[in-house]
Amino acid sequence: MVEQLSASVDAVDLHEAMASAAAGFDFPFFAYFTYPSASGDTPRLISNYPSSWTSHYLQLRYHSVD
């Protein structure tokens, strides 16, 4: 898992590595969130949750609570 994460070069690689790691622990879903570096930028969410949920999550700013 660590090797696969370390070898990730973009969001697609990171998504695949994290999905594989989560599945290894019998977790069907994962979410990785980063706050934007500049004010007004969009938060970054890499996840395999359904897009309807991630849109809802970001729209309601649940990331500020998590």
DSSP file (Angstrom, degrees, kcal/mol; ACC not computed):
  #  RESIDUE AA STRUCTURE BP1 BP2  ACC     N-H-->O    O-->H-N    N-H-->O    O-->H-N    TCO  KAPPA ALPHA  PHI   PSI    X-CA   Y-CA   Z-CA
    1    1 A M     >        0   0    0      0, 0.0     4,-2.4     0, 0.0     5,-0.2   0.000 360.0 360.0 360.0 -47.1    0.0    0.0    0.0
    2    2 A V  H  >  +     0   0    0      1,-0.2     4,-2.7     2,-0.2     5,-0.2   0.900 360.0  50.4 -63.6 -40.5    2.7    2.5    0.9
    3    3 A E  H  > S+     0   0    0      2,-0.2     4,-1.9     1,-0.2    -1,-0.2   0.919 111.0  48.3 -63.1 -43.4    4.7    1.7   -2.2
    4    4 A Q  H  4 S+     0   0    0      2,-0.2     4,-0.4     1,-0.2    -2,-0.2   0.898 113.8  46.9 -65.6 -40.3    1.6    2.2   -4.4
    5    5 A L  H >< S+     0   0    0     -4,-2.4     3,-1.0     1,-0.2    -2,-0.2   0.911 112.1  50.5 -66.2 -41.7    0.8    5.5   -2.7
    6    6 A S  H 3< S+     0   0    0     -4,-2.7    -2,-0.2     1,-0.2    -1,-0.2   0.823 108.2  53.0 -65.1 -31.8    4.4    6.6   -3.0
    7    7 A A  T 3< S+     0   0    0     -4,-1.9    -1,-0.2    -5,-0.2    -2,-0.2   0.537  81.3 117.7 -82.3  -6.2    4.5    5.8   -6.7
    8    8 A S    <   +     0   0    0     -3,-1.0     3,-0.1    -4,-0.4    -3,-0.0  -0.421  35.1 175.6 -65.8 130.8    1.3    7.9   -7.4
    9    9 A V        +     0   0    0     -2,-0.2     2,-0.3     1,-0.1    -1,-0.1   0.510  62.4  13.2-113.8 -10.0    2.1   10.8   -9.7
   10   10 A D  S  > S-     0   0    0      1,-0.0     4,-2.4     0, 0.0     5,-0.2  -0.913  88.8 -84.7-154.1-180.0   -1.4   12.2  -10.2
   11   11 A A  H  > S+     0   0    0     -2,-0.3     4,-2.5     1,-0.2     5,-0.1   0.832 123.2  55.0 -63.5 -33.5   -5.0   12.2   -8.9
   12   12 A V  H  > S+     0   0    0      2,-0.2     4,-2.3     1,-0.2    -1,-0.2   0.938 110.1  45.4 -66.2 -46.2   -5.9    9.1  -10.9
   13   13 A D  H  > S+     0   0    0      2,-0.2     4,-2.6     1,-0.2    -2,-0.2   0.921 114.1  49.1 -61.0 -44.1   -3.0    7.1   -9.4
   14   14 A L  H  X S+     0   0    0     -4,-2.4     4,-2.7     1,-0.2     5,-0.2   0.905 109.5  52.4 -63.6 -41.3   -3.8    8.3   -5.9
   15   15 A H  H  X S+     0   0    0     -4,-2.5     4,-2.5     2,-0.2     5,-0.2   0.935 111.8  45.6 -58.4 -48.4   -7.4    7.4   -6.4
   16   16 A E  H  X S+     0   0    0     -4,-2.3     4,-2.2     1,-0.2    -2,-0.2   0.907 113.8  48.8 -64.0 -42.7   -6.5    3.8   -7.5
   17   17 A A  H  X S+     0   0    0     -4,-2.6     4,-2.3     1,-0.2    -2,-0.2   0.914 114.1  45.0 -64.4 -43.4   -4.0    3.4   -4.7
   18   18 A M  H  X S+     0   0    0     -4,-2.7     4,-2.7     2,-0.2     5,-0.2   0.880 111.9  51.6 -70.9 -37.4   -6.4    4.6   -2.0
   19   19 A A  H  X S+     0   0    0     -4,-2.5     4,-2.3    -5,-0.2    -1,-0.2   0.909 112.0  48.0 -63.7 -41.0   -9.3    2.5   -3.3
   20   20 A S  H  X S+     0   0    0     -4,-2.2     4,-1.7    -5,-0.2    -2,-0.2   0.916 112.8  47.7 -64.8 -43.6   -7.1   -0.5   -3.3
   21   21 A A  H  X S+     0   0    0     -4,-2.3     4,-0.8     2,-0.2    -2,-0.2   0.920 112.3  48.9 -64.3 -44.3   -5.9    0.2    0.3
   22   22 A A  H ><>S+     0   0    0     -4,-2.7     5,-2.7     1,-0.2     3,-1.1   0.919 109.9  51.7 -61.8 -43.9   -9.5    0.8    1.5
   23   23 A A  H ><5S+     0   0    0     -4,-2.3     3,-1.8     1,-0.3    -1,-0.2   0.850 101.6  62.0 -62.3 -34.1  -10.7   -2.4   -0.1
   24   24 A G  H 3<5S+     0   0    0     -4,-1.7    -1,-0.3     1,-0.3    -2,-0.2   0.750 107.1  44.6 -62.8 -24.1   -7.9   -4.3    1.7
   25   25 A F  T <<5S-     0   0    0     -3,-1.1    -1,-0.3    -4,-0.8    -2,-0.2   0.175 122.9-106.7-103.0  14.8   -9.4   -3.2    5.0
   26   26 A D  T < 5S+     0   0    0     -3,-1.8    -3,-0.2     1,-0.2    -2,-0.1   0.780  75.3 139.4  62.5  30.3  -12.9   -4.1    3.8
   27   27 A F      < -     0   0    0     -5,-2.7    -1,-0.2    -6,-0.1    -2,-0.2  -0.924  40.3-161.1-100.4 120.8  -14.0   -0.5    3.4
   28   28 A P  S    S+     0   0    0      0, 0.0     2,-0.3     0, 0.0    -1,-0.1   0.764  72.3  36.1 -73.6 -22.7  -16.0    0.0    0.2
   29   29 A F        -     0   0    0     -7,-0.1     2,-0.3     2,-0.0    18,-0.0  -0.897  59.3-177.0-130.8 157.2  -15.4    3.7    0.1
   30   30 A F        -     0   0    0     -2,-0.3    18,-1.6     2,-0.0    19,-0.5  -0.969   6.2-163.1-144.0 159.4  -12.7    6.2    0.8
   31   31 A A  E     -A   47   0A   0     -2,-0.3     2,-0.5    16,-0.2    16,-0.2  -0.975   2.3-170.6-146.0 134.0  -12.4   10.0    0.8
   32   32 A Y  E     -A   46   0A   0     14,-2.7    14,-3.0    -2,-0.3     2,-0.4  -0.993  14.9-174.1-124.8 121.8   -9.3   12.2    0.7
   33   33 A F  E     -A   45   0A   0     -2,-0.5     2,-0.4    12,-0.2    12,-0.2  -0.935  10.4-175.6-123.0 138.3   -9.8   15.9    1.2
   34   34 A T  E     -A   44   0A   0     10,-2.4    10,-2.2    -2,-0.4     3,-0.1  -0.995  26.2-124.1-128.6 141.2   -7.4   18.8    1.0
   35   35 A Y        -     0   0    0     -2,-0.4     7,-0.1     8,-0.2     2,-0.0  -0.503  41.0 -96.3 -74.7 150.2   -8.2   22.4    1.7
   36   36 A P        -     0   0    0      0, 0.0    -1,-0.1     0, 0.0     4,-0.1  -0.359  22.0-137.8 -67.2 148.5   -7.4   24.9   -1.0
   37   37 A S  S    S+     0   0    0      1,-0.1     2,-0.4    -3,-0.1    -2,-0.0   0.757  87.6  45.6 -79.1 -24.1   -4.1   26.7   -0.8
   38   38 A A  S >  S-     0   0    0      4,-0.1     3,-2.0     1,-0.0    -1,-0.1  -0.934  96.7 -99.9-121.6 145.1   -5.6   30.0   -1.8
   39   39 A S  T 3  S+     0   0    0     -2,-0.4     3,-0.1     1,-0.3    -2,-0.1  -0.347 109.3  23.7 -59.4 135.2   -8.7   31.7   -0.7
   40   40 A G  T 3  S+     0   0    0      1,-0.4    -1,-0.3    -4,-0.1     2,-0.1   0.228  92.5 124.3  91.8 -14.7  -11.5   31.2   -3.2
   41   41 A D    <   -     0   0    0     -3,-2.0    -1,-0.4     1,-0.1     0, 0.0  -0.402  69.0-102.0 -74.5 157.8  -10.0   28.0   -4.7
   42   42 A T        -     0   0    0     -3,-0.1    -1,-0.1    -2,-0.1    -4,-0.1  -0.607  35.8-111.4 -80.4 136.6  -12.1   24.9   -4.7
   43   43 A P        -     0   0    0      0, 0.0     2,-0.5     0, 0.0    -8,-0.2  -0.301  31.4-122.8 -60.6 153.4  -11.4   22.2   -2.1
   44   44 A R  E     -A   34   0A   0    -10,-2.2   -10,-2.4     2,-0.0     2,-0.5  -0.896  30.5-179.9-105.0 125.2   -9.9   19.0   -3.6
   45   45 A L  E     -A   33   0A   0     -2,-0.5     2,-0.6   -12,-0.2   -12,-0.2  -0.980   9.7-174.3-128.5 119.2  -11.7   15.7   -2.9
   46   46 A I  E     +A   32   0A   0    -14,-3.0   -14,-2.7    -2,-0.5     2,-0.3  -0.968  33.2 135.9-111.3 119.9  -10.5   12.4   -4.2
   47   47 A S  E     -A   31   0A   0     -2,-0.6   -16,-0.2   -16,-0.2    -2,-0.1  -0.979  58.0-139.5-158.8 159.9  -13.0    9.7   -3.4
   48   48 A N        +     0   0    0    -18,-1.6   -17,-0.1    -2,-0.3     3,-0.1   0.157  67.0 118.6-113.8  16.7  -14.9    6.7   -4.7
   49   49 A Y  S    S-     0   0    0    -19,-0.5    -2,-0.1     1,-0.1     5,-0.1  -0.427  84.1 -79.3 -68.4 156.6  -18.2    7.8   -3.1
   50   50 A P    >>  -     0   0    0      0, 0.0     4,-2.1     0, 0.0     3,-0.9  -0.307  38.6-122.5 -58.1 142.4  -21.0    8.5   -5.6
   51   51 A S  H 3> S+     0   0    0      1,-0.3     4,-2.3     2,-0.2     5,-0.2   0.810 111.1  61.6 -60.0 -30.1  -20.7   11.9   -7.2
   52   52 A S  H 3> S+     0   0    0      1,-0.2     4,-1.6     2,-0.2    -1,-0.3   0.889 108.1  43.7 -63.0 -36.8  -24.1   12.8   -6.0
   53   53 A W  H <> S+     0   0    0     -3,-0.9     4,-3.1     2,-0.2    -2,-0.2   0.921 112.3  50.4 -74.3 -43.6  -22.9   12.5   -2.4
   54   54 A T  H  X S+     0   0    0     -4,-2.1     4,-2.4     1,-0.2     5,-0.2   0.881 110.7  50.5 -64.7 -35.9  -19.6   14.2   -2.9
   55   55 A S  H  X S+     0   0    0     -4,-2.3     4,-2.6    -5,-0.2    -1,-0.2   0.932 113.2  45.8 -63.1 -45.1  -21.4   17.2   -4.6
   56   56 A H  H  X S+     0   0    0     -4,-1.6     4,-2.3    -5,-0.2    -2,-0.2   0.914 111.6  53.0 -61.3 -45.5  -23.8   17.3   -1.6
   57   57 A Y  H  <>S+     0   0    0     -4,-3.1     5,-2.2     1,-0.2     6,-0.5   0.922 114.7  39.8 -57.0 -49.6  -20.8   17.0    0.8
   58   58 A L  H ><5S+     0   0    0     -4,-2.4     3,-1.1     3,-0.2    -1,-0.2   0.898 113.0  54.8 -71.4 -40.0  -18.9   19.9   -0.7
   59   59 A Q  H 3<5S+     0   0    0     -4,-2.6    -2,-0.2     1,-0.3    -1,-0.2   0.885 112.6  42.7 -61.9 -39.0  -22.0   22.1   -1.3
   60   60 A L  T 3<5S-     0   0    0     -4,-2.3    -1,-0.3    -5,-0.2    -2,-0.2   0.380 110.2-125.3 -89.5   4.7  -23.0   21.9    2.4
   61   61 A R  T X 5 +     0   0    0     -3,-1.1     3,-1.6    -4,-0.2     4,-0.4   0.819  52.9 156.6  58.7  36.0  -19.4   22.4    3.5
   62   62 A Y  G >>< +     0   0    0     -5,-2.2     4,-2.4     1,-0.3     3,-1.6   0.779  63.7  73.1 -60.5 -25.5  -19.3   19.2    5.5
   63   63 A H  G 34 S+     0   0    0     -6,-0.5    -1,-0.3     1,-0.3    -5,-0.1   0.798  87.5  61.3 -60.9 -27.0  -15.5   19.2    5.1
   64   64 A S  G <4 S+     0   0    0     -3,-1.6    -1,-0.3     1,-0.2    -2,-0.2   0.718 110.0  41.2 -72.9 -18.1  -15.4   22.1    7.5
   65   65 A V  T <4        0   0    0     -3,-1.6    -2,-0.2    -4,-0.4    -1,-0.2   0.822 360.0 360.0 -92.5 -40.5  -16.9   19.9   10.2
   66   66 A D     <        0   0    0     -4,-2.4    -2,-0.2     0, 0.0    -3,-0.1   0.512 360.0 360.0 -66.4 360.0  -14.9   16.7    9.4
